[in-house]
Amino acid sequence: MANASCFTEREYNELVLKSLPDSNDDYYDKYPYGVIHNMASCSESNELSHLVCSDLKLKKSLLLLSIGEIYAYENAMHTPVADYSTYNNDFKDWLNNLVKAEKSKDIALRKLCYVIRNRLSDDFGGDFSYTPNVYEVIFSKSNPNGVVVDSLSSRFYLGKSCDASNSIKEKGRWYKDKDQFVVELGDSKYRFNYDEKVFSLHCEMP
C-alpha cells in the first residue's frame, strides 16, 4: 500500500479538507464547546501514532474521525460531551490494539482506513456514506462449529460445513476465493480479505 490515504484525491479534497478548513492536524479549535485533539498524538510512542504521524492525509482523516465521534454523540444525546480530552480514549486504545495486532504494516493501514471510512459514514452520513467493495475482518473467533467474524457493521457465522448466517438469521453459504473469502446470504454477497482463522477451515470455491 504505497499511499496510506484512505480516500482518493478527489474524496480527500471534497470531504476531509472541506470539513477541516484552515485546521492543523493535531487538534481542532473551532468546535463550539472546546478543543478536540487528534486521537493519534505524535508526542506519544504507540503503534497508532507510528502508523499515522508519517502520513499527513491519514493524520487529518483521523482528526476528522476524532471530531466525528464527539459530533455523533452530541447529535444523538443533545448534550455536550463532559470532557473532550478523554472522550475518545477508549476508541483510541481500541484502534491502537487493532493495528498492533497486525504483523504487516500494509494490512494495519488497510484495516485502519476501513474503520475510518466506516465510522465517518456512521458519524456524518451524507457524502461520507461508505459501502466497501471488500470487507475487513475486525475480529474473528473460532468455536466448535466454525468461525465467528465481525466486520464492524455486521457479524457472520461461518460453519465448518460451509454454511453461513448472520446476526439477523439470514442463511446461506461461504467459500474461499484465492486470498479472500465470500459470504453469500440470500441476494447479498460479501467479499472479505484474508483471515487466518477462516482459512483454517476447508471451504473451497464451488
Beta strands, then each sheet from edge to edge (+ up, - down):
strand 1: 27-28
strand 2: 36-37
strand 3: 139-143
strand 4: 146-150
strand 5: 155-159
strand 6: 163-166
strand 7: 171-177
strand 8: 180-185
strand 9: 188-193
sheet 1: 1+ 2-
sheet 2: 3+ 4- 5+ 6- 7+ 8- 9+
end
